[in-house]
Amino acid sequence: MSALSRRETKKQFITFTLVIEAQEMIVTYQPNWMTEGFRSLYEPPRRIPVSETGYRSHFASMADIATACSPQDYARDLAVALLHGNDREQGPDEGDQLPLF
């Protein structure tokens, strides 16, 4: 694989829409970067089910994502877990989201 194609692979990401609690949110997933983010469809951002600020990032290992059928299924399961306070990857005192500003 050439250096150019390695860089292009790193920049690839998947964006899709999830509907949770009858609210749409955009999910951006970048494989092998360990980041996934949920954000509002609106500008300025509005509250989404997993964040009062309209944006929430999440870092996951590829192994965790591979256990789901797809990144979309992983994101859906994660969003539902966050809503019910079952985010298995949060440690003590990490449940509160810090303000953006």
C-alpha positions as CSV (number, residue, x, y, z in Angstrom):
1,M,0.0,0.0,0.0
2,S,1.4,3.4,-0.9
3,A,1.8,6.2,1.6
4,L,-1.0,8.1,-0.2
5,S,-3.5,5.3,0.0
6,R,-2.6,4.8,3.7
7,R,-3.4,8.5,4.4
8,E,-6.6,8.2,2.4
9,T,-7.7,5.1,4.5
10,K,-7.1,7.0,7.7
11,K,-9.3,9.9,6.5
12,Q,-12.3,7.7,5.6
13,F,-15.3,8.0,7.8
14,I,-18.9,6.9,7.8
15,T,-21.8,9.4,8.6
16,F,-25.3,8.1,9.2
17,T,-28.5,9.2,11.0
18,L,-29.9,7.5,14.0
19,V,-33.4,8.1,15.4
20,I,-33.5,7.7,19.2
21,E,-36.6,8.8,21.2
22,A,-38.1,10.1,18.0
23,Q,-35.2,12.5,17.5
24,E,-32.7,12.4,14.7
25,M,-29.0,12.7,15.3
26,I,-26.0,12.4,13.0
27,V,-23.3,9.9,13.9
28,T,-19.8,10.2,12.4
29,Y,-17.6,7.1,12.7
30,Q,-14.0,6.8,11.7
31,P,-12.6,3.3,11.7
32,N,-9.2,2.8,13.4
33,W,-9.3,6.2,14.9
34,M,-11.4,5.1,17.9
35,T,-13.8,8.0,17.8
36,E,-17.5,8.2,17.2
37,G,-19.5,11.3,17.6
38,F,-23.2,12.1,18.0
39,R,-24.4,15.5,17.0
40,S,-27.6,17.5,16.4
41,L,-28.9,18.0,12.9
42,Y,-29.6,21.6,13.6
43,E,-27.6,24.8,13.6
44,P,-27.3,26.0,16.3
45,P,-27.2,22.5,17.8
46,R,-30.2,21.4,19.8
47,R,-30.4,18.9,22.6
48,I,-30.1,15.3,21.5
49,P,-31.1,12.3,23.6
50,V,-27.5,11.6,24.6
51,S,-26.4,15.2,25.2
52,E,-27.8,18.5,26.3
53,T,-25.2,20.3,24.2
54,G,-26.2,18.7,20.9
55,Y,-22.8,17.0,20.6
56,R,-21.2,14.0,22.3
57,S,-18.0,12.1,21.4
58,H,-17.3,8.6,22.3
59,F,-14.0,6.6,22.0
60,A,-14.3,2.9,21.4
61,S,-11.9,0.1,20.5
62,M,-12.3,-1.6,17.1
63,A,-12.8,-4.9,19.1
64,D,-15.9,-3.4,20.8
65,I,-17.3,-2.2,17.5
66,A,-16.5,-5.5,15.8
67,T,-18.8,-7.3,18.3
68,A,-21.8,-5.5,16.8
69,C,-23.2,-6.3,13.3
70,S,-22.2,-2.9,12.0
71,P,-21.0,0.5,13.2
72,Q,-24.6,1.7,13.0
73,D,-25.7,-1.1,15.3
74,Y,-22.9,-0.3,17.7
75,A,-23.9,3.4,17.7
76,R,-27.6,2.6,18.3
77,D,-26.7,0.2,21.2
78,L,-24.4,2.8,22.7
79,A,-27.0,5.6,22.4
80,V,-29.6,3.4,24.2
81,A,-27.1,2.4,26.9
82,L,-26.2,6.1,27.4
83,L,-29.9,7.0,27.8
84,H,-30.3,4.2,30.4
85,G,-27.1,5.0,32.3
86,N,-25.5,1.7,31.2
87,D,-22.4,3.0,29.3
88,R,-20.1,0.1,30.2
89,E,-17.0,2.0,29.3
90,Q,-17.5,4.9,31.7
91,G,-15.4,4.8,34.9
92,P,-16.4,6.4,38.2
93,D,-17.3,10.0,38.0
94,E,-17.2,10.0,34.2
95,G,-21.0,10.0,33.6
96,D,-21.3,13.8,33.5
97,Q,-20.5,15.6,30.3
98,L,-18.3,18.6,30.7
99,P,-19.6,21.9,29.3
100,L,-18.2,22.9,25.9
101,F,-17.7,26.6,26.8
